[in-house]
Amino acid sequence: MNTQVFREYDIRGVVGEDLSEEFVTGLALAVGAYWADRGVKRVALGMDARLSSPLFKDILTGGITASGIDVVDIGLAPTPVMYYALFRLGLDGGIAITGSHNPPDNNGFKVALGKTTIHGDEIQKIRAYMEQGTRRHGAGKAGAYDIIPEYIDDILGRIHRPLRRLKVVVDPGNGVGGKPAMAVCEGLGMDASGICLEPDGRFPNHHPDPTIPEGVAMLTAEVVRTKADIGIGLDGDADRLGVVDAKGRVIYGDMITAILARAILKERPGEKIIGEVKCSKALFDEIKRAGGIPIMGKVGHSLMKARLMEEQAALAGEMSGHIFFADRWYGFDDGIYAAARLLEVLAKAGDPQAVFDRLPRMVNTPEIRLDCPDEIKFSVVERFTKYARGRYQDCLDIDGVRFEDGGSWGLVRPSNTQPVIVLRFEAADAGKLEKIKSEAMEKLEEIIRTMQ
């Protein structure tokens, strides 16, 4: 068993290598035992469109019911729909089978206990159950329930009307978000069209990640071609939102969060809004300017959800497009609901494009993913952090290290989902950006060479 698949906030690996039928069978029984020991009686089970997901769902259903727990099968559904089922069906937990934004040969499992996903030590407890062969025995039942129509209606019922009719292009990247996202856009009265709508676990058109250039290239071209007001991109399981404005510019999650925060703070001044360490300084400045309280947290959907509840904040957002609403929603990350709230803001504006044009313009990089083996990536970042403390003015090490040099800042952190180190840089001008970026990357590459 490759223990590296038990990550900070989910369980994820390569199908056929890390995730064999034998592995998933053991995982099903381990999760069943973990849940049974915590009083869980009934859970949701959903899956994305990956080719391995149906088999994995069958294996999980067998192992979980054999542990004495009932399974509510919600079928092919976005991960947020599994979260939604926890609130609406009175369930005790759930699993979304999904590889999220990772390549087609990957898959994984997001596990919920109660109404939120587990992370950190709790995921390691499942690993321990699996390694020890811990089992619980019972005779649970399995049944299917189509909750997506209720989910769509709930979203539509929470959006304030009337709304101007906008021209919208939707690109779910052949993931599972296409049909519900189109239904929501049409239900809001938008002039909506879509590309890559059919679920296809091979992802034949492009990589299912709306935060990288490859993931939004088709969407950008379609927005420009059709002269649309906005392009909405979703990742493979639709818990992340990517946006392209009418000028064909990609709007990353931190700036989407800034727009949404301004709207919330008009109605609820003084609320807390959470960003993470990859987010632009401009996000935190915008929150302050709009009368809110900015908080910086760790990266990770489970960690952000936990921080949202801990702080009783109204909104949280990640640069990667995970956006969490406690305002008029349930607190989980949901690309489709976040898109609906963004459409509400744009459709009520005098000039929708001006909402994007008013965003602060910093010079920054997107996420940079530097290949680094899982076995050494945490140690590499630890060494870089020691270097940064001696080199830069201010260092914040709540998640990797975020460091400042005058008005510029950089971030170096190990990915919790891939064998990479994630970097981001921001500065007042291109020259300063290149300086802090090249200096940090050269040092990182030197550290990696010495450790391999």
Secondary structure, DSSP 8 states (H G I E B T S, - for coil): --GGGB-SS-EEEEBTTTB-HHHHHHHHHHHHHHHHTTT--EEEEEE-S-TTHHHHHHHHHHHHHHTT-EEEEEEE--HHHHHHHHHHTT-SEEEEE--TTS-TTEEEEEEEETTEE--THHHHHHHHHHHHT--------EEE---HHHHHHHHHHTS-S-----EEEEE-TTSS-HHHHHHHHHHTT-EEEESS-S--TT--SS-S-TTSHHHHHHHHHHHHHHT-SEEEEE-TTS-SEEEEETTS-EE-HHHHHHHHHHHHHHHSTT-EEEEETTS-HHHHHHHHHTT-EEEEE-SSHHHHHHHHHHHT-SEEE-TTS-EEE-SSS-SSB-HHHHHHHHHHHHHHSSSHHHHHHTS---EE---EEEE--HHHHHHHHHHHHHHHHHHSSEEE-SSSEEEEETTEEEEEEE-SSSSEEEEEEEESSHHHHHHHHHHHHHHHHHHHHHH-
